[in-house]
Amino acid sequence: MEKYICTVCSYIYDPEQGDPDGGIEAGTAFEDIPEDWICPVCGAGKDDFEPYDE
């Protein structure tokens, strides 16, 4: 699964880890995260993320 990076603060969403504090289970693809989810670091919206190339 593809990782995504926040263009505001550079937080990387890793689907293998999810965002447990945000209610997103490990193994959840970025596309399957609810639209109202926000970056756990800076509070940016899902629209502020783009695919991350390692």
ModelCIF file with pLDDT and N, C-alpha, C, O atoms, coordinates in Angstrom:
data_MODEL
#
_entry.id   MODEL 
#
_entity.id                         1 
_entity.type                       polymer 
_entity.pdbx_number_of_molecules   1 
#
_entity_poly.entity_id                      1 
_entity_poly.type                           'polypeptide(L)' 
_entity_poly.nstd_linkage                   no 
_entity_poly.nstd_monomer                   no 
_entity_poly.pdbx_seq_one_letter_code       MEKYICTVCSYIYDPEQGDPDGGIEAGTAFEDIPEDWICPVCGAGKDDFEPYDE 
_entity_poly.pdbx_seq_one_letter_code_can   MEKYICTVCSYIYDPEQGDPDGGIEAGTAFEDIPEDWICPVCGAGKDDFEPYDE 
_entity_poly.pdbx_strand_id                 A 
#
loop_
_entity_poly_seq.entity_id 
_entity_poly_seq.num 
_entity_poly_seq.mon_id 
_entity_poly_seq.hetero 
1 1  MET n 
1 2  GLU n 
1 3  LYS n 
1 4  TYR n 
1 5  ILE n 
1 6  CYS n 
1 7  THR n 
1 8  VAL n 
1 9  CYS n 
1 10 SER n 
1 11 TYR n 
1 12 ILE n 
1 13 TYR n 
1 14 ASP n 
1 15 PRO n 
1 16 GLU n 
1 17 GLN n 
1 18 GLY n 
1 19 ASP n 
1 20 PRO n 
1 21 ASP n 
1 22 GLY n 
1 23 GLY n 
1 24 ILE n 
1 25 GLU n 
1 26 ALA n 
1 27 GLY n 
1 28 THR n 
1 29 ALA n 
1 30 PHE n 
1 31 GLU n 
1 32 ASP n 
1 33 ILE n 
1 34 PRO n 
1 35 GLU n 
1 36 ASP n 
1 37 TRP n 
1 38 ILE n 
1 39 CYS n 
1 40 PRO n 
1 41 VAL n 
1 42 CYS n 
1 43 GLY n 
1 44 ALA n 
1 45 GLY n 
1 46 LYS n 
1 47 ASP n 
1 48 ASP n 
1 49 PHE n 
1 50 GLU n 
1 51 PRO n 
1 52 TYR n 
1 53 ASP n 
1 54 GLU n 
#
_struct_asym.id          A 
_struct_asym.entity_id   1 
#
loop_
_ma_qa_metric.id 
_ma_qa_metric.mode 
_ma_qa_metric.name 
_ma_qa_metric.software_group_id 
_ma_qa_metric.type 
1 global pLDDT . pLDDT 
2 local  pLDDT . pLDDT 
#
_ma_qa_metric_global.metric_id      1 
_ma_qa_metric_global.metric_value   97.24 
_ma_qa_metric_global.model_id       1 
_ma_qa_metric_global.ordinal_id     1 
#
loop_
_ma_qa_metric_local.label_asym_id 
_ma_qa_metric_local.label_comp_id 
_ma_qa_metric_local.label_seq_id 
_ma_qa_metric_local.metric_id 
_ma_qa_metric_local.metric_value 
_ma_qa_metric_local.model_id 
_ma_qa_metric_local.ordinal_id 
A MET 1  2 91.00 1 1  
A GLU 2  2 97.00 1 2  
A LYS 3  2 98.00 1 3  
A TYR 4  2 98.00 1 4  
A ILE 5  2 98.00 1 5  
A CYS 6  2 98.00 1 6  
A THR 7  2 98.00 1 7  
A VAL 8  2 98.00 1 8  
A CYS 9  2 98.00 1 9  
A SER 10 2 98.00 1 10 
A TYR 11 2 98.00 1 11 
A ILE 12 2 98.00 1 12 
A TYR 13 2 98.00 1 13 
A ASP 14 2 98.00 1 14 
A PRO 15 2 98.00 1 15 
A GLU 16 2 98.00 1 16 
A GLN 17 2 98.00 1 17 
A GLY 18 2 98.00 1 18 
A ASP 19 2 98.00 1 19 
A PRO 20 2 97.00 1 20 
A ASP 21 2 95.00 1 21 
A GLY 22 2 95.00 1 22 
A GLY 23 2 96.00 1 23 
A ILE 24 2 98.00 1 24 
A GLU 25 2 98.00 1 25 
A ALA 26 2 98.00 1 26 
A GLY 27 2 98.00 1 27 
A THR 28 2 98.00 1 28 
A ALA 29 2 98.00 1 29 
A PHE 30 2 98.00 1 30 
A GLU 31 2 97.00 1 31 
A ASP 32 2 98.00 1 32 
A ILE 33 2 98.00 1 33 
A PRO 34 2 97.00 1 34 
A GLU 35 2 97.00 1 35 
A ASP 36 2 97.00 1 36 
A TRP 37 2 98.00 1 37 
A ILE 38 2 98.00 1 38 
A CYS 39 2 98.00 1 39 
A PRO 40 2 98.00 1 40 
A VAL 41 2 98.00 1 41 
A CYS 42 2 98.00 1 42 
A GLY 43 2 98.00 1 43 
A ALA 44 2 98.00 1 44 
A GLY 45 2 98.00 1 45 
A LYS 46 2 98.00 1 46 
A ASP 47 2 98.00 1 47 
A ASP 48 2 98.00 1 48 
A PHE 49 2 98.00 1 49 
A GLU 50 2 98.00 1 50 
A PRO 51 2 98.00 1 51 
A TYR 52 2 98.00 1 52 
A ASP 53 2 92.00 1 53 
A GLU 54 2 84.00 1 54 
#
loop_
_atom_site.group_PDB 
_atom_site.id 
_atom_site.type_symbol 
_atom_site.label_atom_id 
_atom_site.label_alt_id 
_atom_site.label_comp_id 
_atom_site.label_asym_id 
_atom_site.label_entity_id 
_atom_site.label_seq_id 
_atom_site.pdbx_PDB_ins_code 
_atom_site.Cartn_x 
_atom_site.Cartn_y 
_atom_site.Cartn_z 
_atom_site.occupancy 
_atom_site.B_iso_or_equiv 
_atom_site.pdbx_formal_charge 
_atom_site.auth_seq_id 
_atom_site.auth_comp_id 
_atom_site.auth_asym_id 
_atom_site.auth_atom_id 
_atom_site.pdbx_PDB_model_num 
ATOM 1   N N  . MET A 1 1  ? 0.841   -1.195 0.000  1.00 91.00 ? 1  MET A N  1 
ATOM 2   C CA . MET A 1 1  ? 0.000   0.000  0.000  1.00 91.00 ? 1  MET A CA 1 
ATOM 3   C C  . MET A 1 1  ? 0.882   1.253  0.000  1.00 91.00 ? 1  MET A C  1 
ATOM 4   O O  . MET A 1 1  ? 1.967   1.280  0.581  1.00 91.00 ? 1  MET A O  1 
ATOM 5   N N  . GLU A 1 2  ? 0.383   2.261  -0.659 1.00 97.00 ? 2  GLU A N  1 
ATOM 6   C CA . GLU A 1 2  ? 1.144   3.493  -0.832 1.00 97.00 ? 2  GLU A CA 1 
ATOM 7   C C  . GLU A 1 2  ? 1.074   4.409  0.388  1.00 97.00 ? 2  GLU A C  1 
ATOM 8   O O  . GLU A 1 2  ? 0.029   4.543  1.024  1.00 97.00 ? 2  GLU A O  1 
ATOM 9   N N  . LYS A 1 3  ? 2.207   5.035  0.699  1.00 98.00 ? 3  LYS A N  1 
ATOM 10  C CA . LYS A 1 3  ? 2.261   6.019  1.776  1.00 98.00 ? 3  LYS A CA 1 
ATOM 11  C C  . LYS A 1 3  ? 1.899   7.388  1.211  1.00 98.00 ? 3  LYS A C  1 
ATOM 12  O O  . LYS A 1 3  ? 2.051   7.641  0.016  1.00 98.00 ? 3  LYS A O  1 
ATOM 13  N N  . TYR A 1 4  ? 1.418   8.265  2.087  1.00 98.00 ? 4  TYR A N  1 
ATOM 14  C CA . TYR A 1 4  ? 1.073   9.632  1.692  1.00 98.00 ? 4  TYR A CA 1 
ATOM 15  C C  . TYR A 1 4  ? 1.736   10.606 2.642  1.00 98.00 ? 4  TYR A C  1 
ATOM 16  O O  . TYR A 1 4  ? 1.904   10.316 3.827  1.00 98.00 ? 4  TYR A O  1 
ATOM 17  N N  . ILE A 1 5  ? 2.121   11.786 2.110  1.00 98.00 ? 5  ILE A N  1 
ATOM 18  C CA . ILE A 1 5  ? 2.802   12.795 2.924  1.00 98.00 ? 5  ILE A CA 1 
ATOM 19  C C  . ILE A 1 5  ? 1.961   14.062 2.994  1.00 98.00 ? 5  ILE A C  1 
ATOM 20  O O  . ILE A 1 5  ? 1.360   14.484 2.006  1.00 98.00 ? 5  ILE A O  1 
ATOM 21  N N  . CYS A 1 6  ? 1.933   14.660 4.182  1.00 98.00 ? 6  CYS A N  1 
ATOM 22  C CA . CYS A 1 6  ? 1.225   15.921 4.381  1.00 98.00 ? 6  CYS A CA 1 
ATOM 23  C C  . CYS A 1 6  ? 2.087   17.042 3.786  1.00 98.00 ? 6  CYS A C  1 
ATOM 24  O O  . CYS A 1 6  ? 3.255   17.183 4.148  1.00 98.00 ? 6  CYS A O  1 
ATOM 25  N N  . THR A 1 7  ? 1.519   17.828 2.886  1.00 98.00 ? 7  THR A N  1 
ATOM 26  C CA . THR A 1 7  ? 2.278   18.902 2.246  1.00 98.00 ? 7  THR A CA 1 
ATOM 27  C C  . THR A 1 7  ? 2.463   20.098 3.177  1.00 98.00 ? 7  THR A C  1 
ATOM 28  O O  . THR A 1 7  ? 3.217   21.016 2.855  1.00 98.00 ? 7  THR A O  1 
ATOM 29  N N  . VAL A 1 8  ? 1.790   20.102 4.323  1.00 98.00 ? 8  VAL A N  1 
ATOM 30  C CA . VAL A 1 8  ? 1.918   21.196 5.277  1.00 98.00 ? 8  VAL A CA 1 
ATOM 31  C C  . VAL A 1 8  ? 3.065   20.937 6.260  1.00 98.00 ? 8  VAL A C  1 
ATOM 32  O O  . VAL A 1 8  ? 3.911   21.806 6.472  1.00 98.00 ? 8  VAL A O  1 
ATOM 33  N N  . CYS A 1 9  ? 3.091   19.730 6.865  1.00 98.00 ? 9  CYS A N  1 
ATOM 34  C CA . CYS A 1 9  ? 4.070   19.471 7.931  1.00 98.00 ? 9  CYS A CA 1 
ATOM 35  C C  . CYS A 1 9  ? 4.997   18.279 7.656  1.00 98.00 ? 9  CYS A C  1 
ATOM 36  O O  . CYS A 1 9  ? 5.883   17.995 8.462  1.00 98.00 ? 9  CYS A O  1 
ATOM 37  N N  . SER A 1 10 ? 4.808   17.585 6.540  1.00 98.00 ? 10 SER A N  1 
ATOM 38  C CA . SER A 1 10 ? 5.633   16.442 6.130  1.00 98.00 ? 10 SER A CA 1 
ATOM 39  C C  . SER A 1 10 ? 5.386   15.169 6.940  1.00 98.00 ? 10 SER A C  1 
ATOM 40  O O  . SER A 1 10 ? 6.203   14.249 6.908  1.00 98.00 ? 10 SER A O  1 
ATOM 41  N N  . TYR A 1 11 ? 4.245   15.107 7.680  1.00 98.00 ? 11 TYR A N  1 
ATOM 42  C CA . TYR A 1 11 ? 3.862   13.846 8.339  1.00 98.00 ? 11 TYR A CA 1 
ATOM 43  C C  . TYR A 1 11 ? 3.604   12.803 7.251  1.00 98.00 ? 11 TYR A C  1 
ATOM 44  O O  . TYR A 1 11 ? 2.986   13.106 6.231  1.00 98.00 ? 11 TYR A O  1 
ATOM 45  N N  . ILE A 1 12 ? 4.074   11.590 7.469  1.00 98.00 ? 12 ILE A N  1 
ATOM 46  C CA . ILE A 1 12 ? 3.868   10.520 6.493  1.00 98.00 ? 12 ILE A CA 1 
ATOM 47  C C  . ILE A 1 12 ? 2.837   9.538  7.039  1.00 98.00 ? 12 ILE A C  1 
ATOM 48  O O  . ILE A 1 12 ? 3.025   8.943  8.101  1.00 98.00 ? 12 ILE A O  1 
ATOM 49  N N  . TYR A 1 13 ? 1.738   9.380  6.288  1.00 98.00 ? 13 TYR A N  1 
ATOM 50  C CA . TYR A 1 13 ? 0.738   8.375  6.655  1.00 98.00 ? 13 TYR A CA 1 
ATOM 51  C C  . TYR A 1 13 ? 1.190   7.037  6.075  1.00 98.00 ? 13 TYR A C  1 
ATOM 52  O O  . TYR A 1 13 ? 1.329   6.885  4.861  1.00 98.00 ? 13 TYR A O  1 
ATOM 53  N N  . ASP A 1 14 ? 1.414   6.082  6.959  1.00 98.00 ? 14 ASP A N  1 
ATOM 54  C CA . ASP A 1 14 ? 1.826   4.732  6.562  1.00 98.00 ? 14 ASP A CA 1 
ATOM 55  C C  . ASP A 1 14 ? 0.650   3.795  6.816  1.00 98.00 ? 14 ASP A C  1 
ATOM 56  O O  . ASP A 1 14 ? 0.275   3.562  7.965  1.00 98.00 ? 14 ASP A O  1 
ATOM 57  N N  . PRO A 1 15 ? 0.069   3.257  5.743  1.00 98.00 ? 15 PRO A N  1 
ATOM 58  C CA . PRO A 1 15 ? -1.106  2.384  5.917  1.00 98.00 ? 15 PRO A CA 1 
ATOM 59  C C  . PRO A 1 15 ? -0.827  1.152  6.773  1.00 98.00 ? 15 PRO A C  1 
ATOM 60  O O  . PRO A 1 15 ? -1.749  0.608  7.382  1.00 98.00 ? 15 PRO A O  1 
ATOM 61  N N  . GLU A 1 16 ? 0.415   0.705  6.830  1.00 98.00 ? 16 GLU A N  1 
ATOM 62  C CA . GLU A 1 16 ? 0.730   -0.454 7.675  1.00 98.00 ? 16 GLU A CA 1 
ATOM 63  C C  . GLU A 1 16 ? 0.572   -0.118 9.155  1.00 98.00 ? 16 GLU A C  1 
ATOM 64  O O  . GLU A 1 16 ? 0.299   -1.002 9.966  1.00 98.00 ? 16 GLU A O  1 
ATOM 65  N N  . GLN A 1 17 ? 0.741   1.155  9.509  1.00 98.00 ? 17 GLN A N  1 
ATOM 66  C CA . GLN A 1 17 ? 0.590   1.583  10.901 1.00 98.00 ? 17 GLN A CA 1 
ATOM 67  C C  . GLN A 1 17 ? -0.769  2.203  11.174 1.00 98.00 ? 17 GLN A C  1 
ATOM 68  O O  . GLN A 1 17 ? -1.275  2.120  12.293 1.00 98.00 ? 17 GLN A O  1 
ATOM 69  N N  . GLY A 1 18 ? -1.370  2.828  10.156 1.00 98.00 ? 18 GLY A N  1 
ATOM 70  C CA . GLY A 1 18 ? -2.636  3.522  10.344 1.00 98.00 ? 18 GLY A CA 1 
ATOM 71  C C  . GLY A 1 18 ? -2.442  4.751  11.225 1.00 98.00 ? 18 GLY A C  1 
ATOM 72  O O  . GLY A 1 18 ? -1.342  5.297  11.315 1.00 98.00 ? 18 GLY A O  1 
ATOM 73  N N  . ASP A 1 19 ? -3.517  5.175  11.866 1.00 98.00 ? 19 ASP A N  1 
ATOM 74  C CA . ASP A 1 19 ? -3.481  6.300  12.811 1.00 98.00 ? 19 ASP A CA 1 
ATOM 75  C C  . ASP A 1 19 ? -4.380  5.917  13.983 1.00 98.00 ? 19 ASP A C  1 
ATOM 76  O O  . ASP A 1 19 ? -5.508  6.396  14.095 1.00 98.00 ? 19 ASP A O  1 
ATOM 77  N N  . PRO A 1 20 ? -3.861  5.039  14.864 1.00 97.00 ? 20 PRO A N  1 
ATOM 78  C CA . PRO A 1 20 ? -4.694  4.534  15.964 1.00 97.00 ? 20 PRO A CA 1 
ATOM 79  C C  . PRO A 1 20 ? -5.325  5.639  16.809 1.00 97.00 ? 20 PRO A C  1 
ATOM 80  O O  . PRO A 1 20 ? -6.478  5.522  17.224 1.00 97.00 ? 20 PRO A O  1 
ATOM 81  N N  . ASP A 1 21 ? -4.568  6.719  17.065 1.00 95.00 ? 21 ASP A N  1 
ATOM 82  C CA . ASP A 1 21 ? -5.112  7.811  17.870 1.00 95.00 ? 21 ASP A CA 1 
ATOM 83  C C  . ASP A 1 21 ? -6.246  8.534  17.144 1.00 95.00 ? 21 ASP A C  1 
ATOM 84  O O  . ASP A 1 21 ? -7.111  9.143  17.773 1.00 95.00 ? 21 ASP A O  1 
ATOM 85  N N  . GLY A 1 22 ? -6.231  8.457  15.812 1.00 95.00 ? 22 GLY A N  1 
ATOM 86  C CA . GLY A 1 22 ? -7.264  9.098  15.006 1.00 95.00 ? 22 GLY A CA 1 
ATOM 87  C C  . GLY A 1 22 ? -8.383  8.145  14.615 1.00 95.00 ? 22 GLY A C  1 
ATOM 88  O O  . GLY A 1 22 ? -9.279  8.509  13.854 1.00 95.00 ? 22 GLY A O  1 
ATOM 89  N N  . GLY A 1 23 ? -8.329  6.918  15.140 1.00 96.00 ? 23 GLY A N  1 
ATOM 90  C CA . GLY A 1 23 ? -9.381  5.941  14.855 1.00 96.00 ? 23 GLY A CA 1 
ATOM 91  C C  . GLY A 1 23 ? -9.199  5.194  13.547 1.00 96.00 ? 23 GLY A C  1 
ATOM 92  O O  . GLY A 1 23 ? -10.138 4.563  13.061 1.00 96.00 ? 23 GLY A O  1 
ATOM 93  N N  . ILE A 1 24 ? -8.002  5.256  12.967 1.00 98.00 ? 24 ILE A N  1 
ATOM 94  C CA . ILE A 1 24 ? -7.734  4.558  11.708 1.00 98.00 ? 24 ILE A CA 1 
ATOM 95  C C  . ILE A 1 24 ? -6.902  3.318  12.014 1.00 98.00 ? 24 ILE A C  1 
ATOM 96  O O  . ILE A 1 24 ? -5.771  3.416  12.490 1.00 98.00 ? 24 ILE A O  1 
ATOM 97  N N  . GLU A 1 25 ? -7.476  2.154  11.734 1.00 98.00 ? 25 GLU A N  1 
ATOM 98  C CA . GLU A 1 25 ? -6.809  0.896  12.042 1.00 98.00 ? 25 GLU A CA 1 
ATOM 99  C C  . GLU A 1 25 ? -5.621  0.653  11.128 1.00 98.00 ? 25 GLU A C  1 
ATOM 100 O O  . GLU A 1 25 ? -5.600  1.117  9.987  1.00 98.00 ? 25 GLU A O  1 
ATOM 101 N N  . ALA A 1 26 ? -4.631  -0.076 11.633 1.00 98.00 ? 26 ALA A N  1 
ATOM 102 C CA . ALA A 1 26 ? -3.498  -0.498 10.808 1.00 98.00 ? 26 ALA A CA 1 
ATOM 103 C C  . ALA A 1 26 ? -4.035  -1.294 9.626  1.00 98.00 ? 26 ALA A C  1 
ATOM 104 O O  . ALA A 1 26 ? -4.985  -2.064 9.767  1.00 98.00 ? 26 ALA A O  1 
ATOM 105 N N  . GLY A 1 27 ? -3.430  -1.106 8.474  1.00 98.00 ? 27 GLY A N  1 
ATOM 106 C CA . GLY A 1 27 ? -3.865  -1.810 7.273  1.00 98.00 ? 27 GLY A CA 1 
ATOM 107 C C  . GLY A 1 27 ? -4.903  -1.048 6.466  1.00 98.00 ? 27 GLY A C  1 
ATOM 108 O O  . GLY A 1 27 ? -5.408  -1.568 5.471  1.00 98.00 ? 27 GLY A O  1 
ATOM 109 N N  . THR A 1 28 ? -5.238  0.189  6.875  1.00 98.00 ? 28 THR A N  1 
ATOM 110 C CA . THR A 1 28 ? -6.231  0.997  6.165  1.00 98.00 ? 28 THR A CA 1 
ATOM 111 C C  . THR A 1 28 ? -5.551  1.816  5.073  1.00 98.00 ? 28 THR A C  1 
ATOM 112 O O  . THR A 1 28 ? -4.687  2.646  5.356  1.00 98.00 ? 28 THR A O  1 
ATOM 113 N N  . ALA A 1 29 ? -5.945  1.580  3.827  1.00 98.00 ? 29 ALA A N  1 
ATOM 114 C CA . ALA A 1 29 ? -5.407  2.344  2.701  1.00 98.00 ? 29 ALA A CA 1 
ATOM 115 C C  . ALA A 1 29 ? -5.835  3.804  2.824  1.00 98.00 ? 29 ALA A C  1 
ATOM 116 O O  . ALA A 1 29 ? -6.908  4.100  3.350  1.00 98.00 ? 29 ALA A O  1 
ATOM 117 N N  . PHE A 1 30 ? -4.996  4.708  2.338  1.00 98.00 ? 30 PHE A N  1 
ATOM 118 C CA . PHE A 1 30 ? -5.298  6.138  2.430  1.00 98.00 ? 30 PHE A CA 1 
ATOM 119 C C  . PHE A 1 30 ? -6.647  6.450  1.790  1.00 98.00 ? 30 PHE A C  1 
ATOM 120 O O  . PHE A 1 30 ? -7.408  7.274  2.298  1.00 98.00 ? 30 PHE A O  1 
ATOM 121 N N  . GLU A 1 31 ? -6.934  5.794  0.682  1.00 97.00 ? 31 GLU A N  1 
ATOM 122 C CA . GLU A 1 31 ? -8.190  6.023  -0.033 1.00 97.00 ? 31 GLU A CA 1 
ATOM 123 C C  . GLU A 1 31 ? -9.415  5.655  0.804  1.00 97.00 ? 31 GLU A C  1 
ATOM 124 O O  . GLU A 1 31 ? -10.510 6.164  0.568  1.00 97.00 ? 31 GLU A O  1 
ATOM 125 N N  . ASP A 1 32 ? -9.223  4.768  1.783  1.00 98.00 ? 32 ASP A N  1 
ATOM 126 C CA . ASP A 1 32 ? -10.340 4.288  2.604  1.00 98.00 ? 32 ASP A CA 1 
ATOM 127 C C  . ASP A 1 32 ? -10.533 5.092  3.893  1.00 98.00 ? 32 ASP A C  1 
ATOM 128 O O  . ASP A 1 32 ? -11.458 4.826  4.662  1.00 98.00 ? 32 ASP A O  1 
ATOM 129 N N  . ILE A 1 33 ? -9.656  6.077  4.126  1.00 98.00 ? 33 ILE A N  1 
ATOM 130 C CA . ILE A 1 33 ? -9.793  6.928  5.305  1.00 98.00 ? 33 ILE A CA 1 
ATOM 131 C C  . ILE A 1 33 ? -10.967 7.882  5.074  1.00 98.00 ? 33 ILE A C  1 
ATOM 132 O O  . ILE A 1 33 ? -11.123 8.399  3.967  1.00 98.00 ? 33 ILE A O  1 
ATOM 133 N N  . PRO A 1 34 ? -11.788 8.125  6.088  1.00 97.00 ? 34 PRO A N  1 
ATOM 134 C CA . PRO A 1 34 ? -12.908 9.069  5.924  1.00 97.00 ? 34 PRO A CA 1 
ATOM 135 C C  . PRO A 1 34 ? -12.428 10.451 5.467  1.00 97.00 ? 34 PRO A C  1 
ATOM 136 O O  . PRO A 1 34 ? -11.332 10.878 5.829  1.00 97.00 ? 34 PRO A O  1 
ATOM 137 N N  . GLU A 1 35 ? -13.239 11.143 4.681  1.00 97.00 ? 35 GLU A N  1 
ATOM 138 C CA . GLU A 1 35 ? -12.870 12.453 4.143  1.00 97.00 ? 35 GLU A CA 1 
ATOM 139 C C  . GLU A 1 35 ? -12.661 13.502 5.223  1.00 97.00 ? 35 GLU A C  1 
ATOM 140 O O  . GLU A 1 35 ? -11.963 14.489 4.991  1.00 97.00 ? 35 GLU A O  1 
ATOM 141 N N  . ASP A 1 36 ? -13.250 13.310 6.399  1.00 97.00 ? 36 ASP A N  1 
ATOM 142 C CA . ASP A 1 36 ? -13.106 14.310 7.465  1.00 97.00 ? 36 ASP A CA 1 
ATOM 143 C C  . ASP A 1 36 ? -11.901 14.049 8.375  1.00 97.00 ? 36 ASP A C  1 
ATOM 144 O O  . ASP A 1 36 ? -11.710 14.751 9.368  1.00 97.00 ? 36 ASP A O  1 
ATOM 145 N N  . TRP A 1 37 ? -11.092 13.041 8.039  1.00 98.00 ? 37 TRP A N  1 
ATOM 146 C CA . TRP A 1 37 ? -9.871  12.761 8.802  1.00 98.00 ? 37 TRP A CA 1 
ATOM 147 C C  . TRP A 1 37 ? -8.907  13.926 8.644  1.00 98.00 ? 37 TRP A C  1 
ATOM 148 O O  . TRP A 1 37 ? -8.835  14.542 7.580  1.00 98.00 ? 37 TRP A O  1 
ATOM 149 N N  . ILE A 1 38 ? -8.161  14.230 9.714  1.00 98.00 ? 38 ILE A N  1 
ATOM 150 C CA . ILE A 1 38 ? -7.167  15.302 9.651  1.00 98.00 ? 38 ILE A CA 1 
ATOM 151 C C  . ILE A 1 38 ? -5.796  14.785 10.052 1.00 98.00 ? 38 ILE A C  1 
ATOM 152 O O  . ILE A 1 38 ? -5.680  13.782 10.756 1.00 98.00 ? 38 ILE A O  1 
ATOM 153 N N  . CYS A 1 39 ? -4.770  15.472 9.603  1.00 98.00 ? 39 CYS A N  1 
ATOM 154 C CA . CYS A 1 39 ? -3.389  15.120 9.942  1.00 98.00 ? 39 CYS A CA 1 
ATOM 155 C C  . CYS A 1 39 ? -3.233  15.146 11.463 1.00 98.00 ? 39 CYS A C  1 
ATOM 156 O O  . CYS A 1 39 ? -3.601  16.133 12.100 1.00 98.00 ? 39 CYS A O  1 
ATOM 157 N N  . PRO A 1 40 ? -2.693  14.074 12.055 1.00 98.00 ? 40 PRO A N  1 
ATOM 158 C CA . PRO A 1 40 ? -2.547  14.033 13.514 1.00 98.00 ? 40 PRO A CA 1 
ATOM 159 C C  . PRO A 1 40 ? -1.478  14.985 14.050 1.00 98.00 ? 40 PRO A C  1 
ATOM 160 O O  . PRO A 1 40 ? -1.413  15.210 15.258 1.00 98.00 ? 40 PRO A O  1 
ATOM 161 N N  . VAL A 1 41 ? -0.651  15.541 13.188 1.00 98.00 ? 41 VAL A N  1 
ATOM 162 C CA . VAL A 1 41 ? 0.403   16.447 13.629 1.00 98.00 ? 41 VAL A CA 1 
ATOM 163 C C  . VAL A 1 41 ? -0.028  17.905 13.533 1.00 98.00 ? 41 VAL A C  1 
ATOM 164 O O  . VAL A 1 41 ? 0.108   18.663 14.493 1.00 98.00 ? 41 VAL A O  1 
ATOM 165 N N  . CYS A 1 42 ? -0.560  18.303 12.348 1.00 98.00 ? 42 CYS A N  1 
ATOM 166 C CA . CYS A 1 42 ? -0.843  19.729 12.143 1.00 98.00 ? 42 CYS A CA 1 
ATOM 167 C C  . CYS A 1 42 ? -2.319  20.055 11.923 1.00 98.00 ? 42 CYS A C  1 
ATOM 168 O O  . CYS A 1 42 ? -2.697  21.227 11.903 1.00 98.00 ? 42 CYS A O  1 
ATOM 169 N N  . GLY A 1 43 ? -3.156  19.030 11.759 1.00 98.00 ? 43 GLY A N  1 
ATOM 170 C CA . GLY A 1 43 ? -4.583  19.276 11.591 1.00 98.00 ? 43 GLY A CA 1 
ATOM 171 C C  . GLY A 1 43 ? -5.006  19.591 10.168 1.00 98.00 ? 43 GLY A C  1 
ATOM 172 O O  . GLY A 1 43 ? -6.153  19.975 9.937  1.00 98.00 ? 43 GLY A O  1 
ATOM 173 N N  . ALA A 1 44 ? -4.096  19.437 9.204  1.00 98.00 ? 44 ALA A N  1 
ATOM 174 C CA . ALA A 1 44 ? -4.442  19.676 7.797  1.00 98.00 ? 44 ALA A CA 1 
ATOM 175 C C  . ALA A 1 44 ? -5.438  18.607 7.331  1.00 98.00 ? 44 ALA A C  1 
ATOM 176 O O  . ALA A 1 44 ? -5.486  17.504 7.875  1.00 98.00 ? 44 ALA A O  1 
ATOM 177 N N  . GLY A 1 45 ? -6.219  18.956 6.324  1.00 98.00 ? 45 GLY A N  1 
ATOM 178 C CA . GLY A 1 45 ? -7.210  18.026 5.789  1.00 98.00 ? 45 GLY A CA 1 
ATOM 179 C C  . GLY A 1 45 ? -6.602  16.988 4.868  1.00 98.00 ? 45 GLY A C  1 
ATOM 180 O O  . GLY A 1 45 ? -5.443  17.093 4.466  1.00 98.00 ? 45 GLY A O  1 
ATOM 181 N N  . LYS A 1 46 ? -7.387  16.001 4.544  1.00 98.00 ? 46 LYS A N  1 
ATOM 182 C CA . LYS A 1 46 ? -6.947  14.913 3.676  1.00 98.00 ? 46 LYS A CA 1 
ATOM 183 C C  . LYS A 1 46 ? -6.521  15.436 2.301  1.00 98.00 ? 46 LYS A C  1 
ATOM 184 O O  . LYS A 1 46 ? -5.679  14.829 1.639  1.00 98.00 ? 46 LYS A O  1 
ATOM 185 N N  . ASP A 1 47 ? -7.101  16.558 1.872  1.00 98.00 ? 47 ASP A N  1 
ATOM 186 C CA . ASP A 1 47 ? -6.758  17.156 0.575  1.00 98.00 ? 47 ASP A CA 1 
ATOM 187 C C  . ASP A 1 47 ? -5.329  17.681 0.538  1.00 98.00 ? 47 ASP A C  1 
ATOM 188 O O  . ASP A 1 47 ? -4.782  17.920 -0.538 1.00 98.00 ? 47 ASP A O  1 
ATOM 189 N N  . ASP A 1 48 ? -4.724  17.862 1.711  1.00 98.00 ? 48 ASP A N  1 
ATOM 190 C CA . ASP A 1 48 ? -3.356  18.380 1.781  1.00 98.00 ? 48 ASP A CA 1 
ATOM 191 C C  . ASP A 1 48 ? -2.306  17.284 1.744  1.00 98.00 ? 48 ASP A C  1 
ATOM 192 O O  . ASP A 1 48 ? -1.133  17.544 2.011  1.00 98.00 ? 48 ASP A O  1 
ATOM 193 N N  . PHE A 1 49 ? -2.704  16.068 1.419  1.00 98.00 ? 49 PHE A N  1 
ATOM 194 C CA . PHE A 1 49 ? -1.767  14.937 1.314  1.00 98.00 ? 49 PHE A CA 1 
ATOM 195 C C  . PHE A 1 49 ? -1.560  14.575 -0.140 1.00 98.00 ? 49 PHE A C  1 
ATOM 196 O O  . PHE A 1 49 ? -2.453  14.724 -0.975 1.00 98.00 ? 49 PHE A O  1 
ATOM 197 N N  . GLU A 1 50 ? -0.350  14.092 -0.426 1.00 98.00 ? 50 GLU A N  1 
ATOM 198 C CA . GLU A 1 50 ? -0.055  13.592 -1.769 1.00 98.00 ? 50 GLU A CA 1 
ATOM 199 C C  . GLU A 1 50 ? 0.745   12.313 -1.646 1.00 98.00 ? 50 GLU A C  1 
ATOM 200 O O  . GLU A 1 50 ? 1.352   12.061 -0.605 1.00 98.00 ? 50 GLU A O  1 
ATOM 201 N N  . PRO A 1 51 ? 0.755   11.494 -2.698 1.00 98.00 ? 51 PRO A N  1 
ATOM 202 C CA . PRO A 1 51 ? 1.521   10.232 -2.625 1.00 98.00 ? 51 PRO A CA 1 
ATOM 203 C C  . PRO A 1 51 ? 2.978   10.497 -2.277 1.00 98.00 ? 51 PRO A C  1 
ATOM 204 O O  . PRO A 1 51 ? 3.579   11.467 -2.739 1.00 98.00 ? 51 PRO A O  1 
ATOM 205 N N  . TYR A 1 52 ? 3.528   9.621  -1.459 1.00 98.00 ? 52 TYR A N  1 
ATOM 206 C CA . TYR A 1 52 ? 4.913   9.763  -0.984 1.00 98.00 ? 52 TYR A CA 1 
ATOM 207 C C  . TYR A 1 52 ? 5.794   8.753  -1.674 1.00 98.00 ? 52 TYR A C  1 
ATOM 208 O O  . TYR A 1 52 ? 5.535   7.550  -1.630 1.00 98.00 ? 52 TYR A O  1 
ATOM 209 N N  . ASP A 1 53 ? 6.841   9.248  -2.315 1.00 92.00 ? 53 ASP A N  1 
ATOM 210 C CA . ASP A 1 53 ? 7.830   8.387  -2.967 1.00 92.00 ? 53 ASP A CA 1 
ATOM 211 C C  . ASP A 1 53 ? 9.061   8.284  -2.083 1.00 92.00 ? 53 ASP A C  1 
ATOM 212 O O  . ASP A 1 53 ? 9.749   9.278  -1.849 1.00 92.00 ? 53 ASP A O  1 
ATOM 213 N N  . GLU A 1 54 ? 9.336   7.094  -1.596 1.00 84.00 ? 54 GLU A N  1 
ATOM 214 C CA . GLU A 1 54 ? 10.490  6.926  -0.707 1.00 84.00 ? 54 GLU A CA 1 
ATOM 215 C C  . GLU A 1 54 ? 11.784  7.006  -1.480 1.00 84.00 ? 54 GLU A C  1 
ATOM 216 O O  . GLU A 1 54 ? 12.861  6.887  -0.895 1.00 84.00 ? 54 GLU A O  1 
#
